[in-house]
Amino acid sequence: MGRFRESWMTIIARSHGFTRRALPLALAVLCPPAIATAAPAQLPDRLIQCSLGRVLNFDPRKQQTMPDLVYEGRHRFALFLPAVPVRTAPPPDAIEKAEPVNPRTRIIVDPDNIAAQATTRFNRVVDYWPERVELAGAVQGTMVNAIVIAPIDAASGTAQIFMTHADELTHWDVAHIYQGTCTILKDASARKTINQLNIPHSRKTR
């Protein structure tokens, strides 16, 4: 395990060439969107299908870029993000009580169990689509599996994903850092693919 004073998400963001605005503190908001005055719009159902590799040489002491990283393995991983209203207010701080999470938000494909969560669901979700999505699910004790989907290119239907285990957002497991690329399906296409996978998109999961 490693320890650092900065947010682990800030360090990961910097090491991969992202700014604090593009990939801020895990499940906290540094740059919230403007407050809407009209009724909030609705985000679509989204199926995020990814291929991740484990990062072997991540070093927060160095100014690493994507080409500097060495990966091991290729792991299939998919998340379902259900239709929810567009966020119009900042979420609670990461140390505050989490907002209720839509129970349909979950991991649906993880054959190698790289998330290693206690359940397929998440305890915290900050859905700022199409800027970024941040999720955290319990692993064991105070350890959480933290995921950031960013940047997202909604036009091309692609995104990047980062995942790591963190303890109280101050310690992280350097042996459990994954990075990869994803394709995005929305609404009817997302639901059709889930049905083809024989994974109900509305049933409660473990």
Residue pairs with C-beta under 8 A, 6 or more apart in sequence:
1 167
1 171
1 172
1 173
1 174
2 60
2 171
2 172
2 174
3 170
3 171
4 11
4 60
4 170
4 172
7 24
7 25
7 26
7 28
7 169
8 26
8 146
8 164
8 166
8 169
8 170
8 172
9 23
9 24
9 25
9 26
9 134
9 146
9 148
10 20
10 23
10 24
10 25
11 60
12 23
12 58
12 148
12 162
12 164
12 177
13 19
13 20
13 22
13 23
13 24
14 20
14 63
15 58
15 59
15 60
15 62
15 63
15 64
15 65
16 23
16 64
16 65
16 66
16 69
16 162
16 179
17 65
17 66
18 150
18 151
20 30
21 30
21 31
22 131
22 132
22 150
22 151
23 132
23 148
23 150
23 151
23 162
24 30
24 31
25 94
25 169
26 94
26 134
26 136
26 146
26 148
26 166
26 169
27 91
27 94
27 98
27 124
27 126
27 134
27 136
27 146
28 91
28 93
28 94
29 90
29 91
29 126
32 89
32 90
33 87
33 88
33 128
33 131
35 88
35 89
36 86
36 88
40 85
40 86
40 87
40 88
41 85
41 86
42 83
42 84
42 85
42 86
43 81
43 83
43 84
43 85
43 86
43 127
43 129
44 83
44 186
44 187
44 190
45 80
45 81
45 82
45 83
45 186
45 187
45 190
45 191
45 201
46 80
46 81
46 129
46 184
46 185
46 186
46 190
47 78
47 79
47 80
47 81
47 108
47 184
47 185
47 186
47 189
47 190
47 193
47 194
48 78
48 79
48 80
48 81
48 149
48 159
48 161
48 182
48 183
48 184
49 76
49 77
49 78
49 109
49 182
49 183
49 184
49 185
49 193
50 76
50 77
50 78
50 79
50 161
50 180
50 181
50 182
50 183
51 74
51 75
51 76
51 77
51 180
51 181
51 182
52 74
52 75
52 77
52 114
52 161
52 163
52 178
52 179
52 180
53 71
53 72
53 73
53 74
53 75
53 178
53 179
53 180
54 71
54 72
54 73
54 75
54 114
54 175
54 176
54 177
54 178
55 69
55 70
55 71
55 177
55 178
55 179
56 69
56 70
56 71
56 72
57 64
57 68
57 69
57 70
58 64
58 69
58 174
58 177
62 68
69 179
71 179
73 112
75 110
75 111
75 112
75 114
75 178
75 180
76 109
76 110
76 111
76 112
77 107
77 109
77 110
77 114
77 115
77 161
77 163
77 180
78 107
78 108
78 109
78 110
79 105
79 106
79 107
79 108
79 135
79 147
79 149
80 104
80 105
80 106
80 108
80 190
80 194
80 201
81 105
81 127
81 129
81 133
82 102
82 104
82 105
82 201
83 187
84 102
84 127
87 126
87 127
87 128
91 99
91 126
92 98
92 99
94 124
94 169
98 123
98 124
99 124
99 125
101 121
101 122
101 123
101 124
101 125
102 125
103 121
103 204
104 201
104 202
105 121
105 122
105 125
105 135
106 120
106 121
106 122
106 205
107 115
107 117
107 120
107 137
108 120
108 194
108 197
108 199
109 197
109 199
110 120
114 163
114 178
115 137
115 145
115 147
115 163
116 139
116 145
116 165
116 176
117 137
117 138
117 139
117 145
118 137
118 138
118 139
118 140
119 137
119 138
119 205
119 206
120 137
120 205
120 206
121 137
121 205
122 135
122 136
122 137
123 136
123 137
123 138
123 144
124 134
124 135
124 136
125 133
125 134
125 135
125 136
126 132
126 133
126 134
126 135
127 133
128 134
129 152
129 154
130 152
130 154
131 150
131 152
132 148
132 149
132 150
132 151
132 152
133 147
133 148
133 149
133 150
133 152
134 146
134 147
134 148
134 149
135 146
135 147
135 148
135 149
136 144
136 145
136 146
136 147
137 144
137 145
137 147
138 144
138 145
139 145
139 165
141 167
142 167
142 168
143 165
143 166
143 167
144 165
144 166
144 167
144 169
145 163
145 164
145 165
146 163
146 164
146 165
146 166
146 169
147 161
147 162
147 163
148 161
148 162
148 163
149 159
149 160
149 161
149 182
150 159
150 160
150 162
151 159
151 160
152 158
152 159
152 184
153 159
154 184
157 183
157 184
157 185
158 181
158 182
158 183
158 184
159 181
159 182
159 184
160 179
160 180
160 181
160 182
161 178
161 179
161 180
161 181
161 182
162 177
162 178
162 179
163 177
163 178
163 179
164 172
164 173
164 176
164 177
164 178
165 172
165 173
165 176
166 172
166 173
167 173
185 193
190 201
191 201
194 200
194 201
195 201
